[in-house]
Amino acid sequence: MEKSILKIGIIGLGTVGTGVVKTLKKFNNIKILKAAVKNINKKRDVSLDYITDDPYEIANDPEINVVVEVAGGVDPCLDVLKTAIKNKKHIVTANKELLAKFGDEIFNLANENNVTVLYEAAVAGGIPIIGPIKTTLRGNEFDKVVGILNGTTNYILTKMETDNLSYADCLKQAQELGYAETDPTNDVEGFDTMFKTAILANIVFHKKIDLSKIYREGITKISIDDIKCAKEFGYKIKLMGIAKKVQNKDVLDIRVHPVLVSEKSMVSGINNATNTVLLEGFPVGEIMFTGPGAGEAPTASSVVGDILAIASEISYTDTVLPYSRVKPQDNAIQQDILETKNSYYIAINAQNARGTIGTIGTICAKNNINLQSIIQKGIKEDNTAQIIVITETSLEADIQNALSEFKNQNIEVTNLIRVI
Ligand code: HSE
């Protein structure tokens, strides 16, 4: 290669790819040789000398040093990136799904071929988090990494609360702002947060994470009523990724679901598409990274940072960025959600009848559940009562047993949200 010019190929020219091309314009040591897209005739914000619809043209081009993948999804990215790695190309990717599902295979192949795979943009958009965990925070033993990791859902929950807008309107806005994935199911059903949580847990705990053992729940069941009720109790609702060590055991509790967070907590102030990552470790203590978690410019910032990191070393060393390499790892032992302990918000819709609250209390007591608060919010026109229960810390298995008993008594639970 010409000593000072890094030649790259970009796969994907959507929201993030466009941002990367725009940002790279001011760096004359980086040359984009080719871009690969699905539809070469689509009108775009940026123009490039060479655009193809065959990503293998990039993976197999002997002139290209770094393949930048911002297309997303597994197919064809997995095979294309493996081809590129076998051709000794470094990889910069924003593809959280690919890394969460096939990270182990990709990193091992990269090690065999002495190339590096950087993925700062895969988690929390513009927030630098992968780099700090692997470098400046390396001396820590972590107990916990939790966060608001999806801009789309945080935007929707914020707007439902502040503007009283419907879920569908808020989602449409998030899509127009370029926050949502091509298929927003990944955002709203919590898959995107699950991929990011798995990636964080992997680098924080140095274990292989099994996605099929992560409990996942999205935000599609959250109503404006839930948001208002939570507020009356002094809480906000956020979708969070949680990965923590279970005390005194070599076990990880990893899950993704909506949570009620105290209005007084720092997390409750993280609004719109902003993301936050909280780490708890020794010796650092508690540390929180906050910033823009989605969208063209913030995500491009992380991708370009990774490209420049490779550019600064590639002419001088055969082993670029050795700290970024992942060593072989053991499988994590992951806790089942039924074994976790949480406090719970339970929204109930029950027939207006004598003794309903008594029945709820009896079922809870029978299942070892102690109540912290219970309120009935009047009687509706259809003669049903909306009742909100907040429990003390209880075992999830006990809660699920209580929910089955509620069902048998025709006590409808409209939502169950964990409180942290
Ligand atoms: N769709 C993602 C989000 C983009 O809303 O956070 C960044 O991964």
Boltz pocket constraint, residues with backbone or C-beta under 6 A from the ligand:
constraints:
  - pocket:
      binder: B
      contacts: [[A, 94], [A, 121], [A, 122], [A, 124], [A, 125], [A, 149], [A, 150], [A, 151], [A, 152], [A, 153], [A, 178], [A, 179], [A, 180], [A, 181], [A, 187], [A, 192], [A, 293], [A, 294], [A, 295]]
      max_distance: 6.0
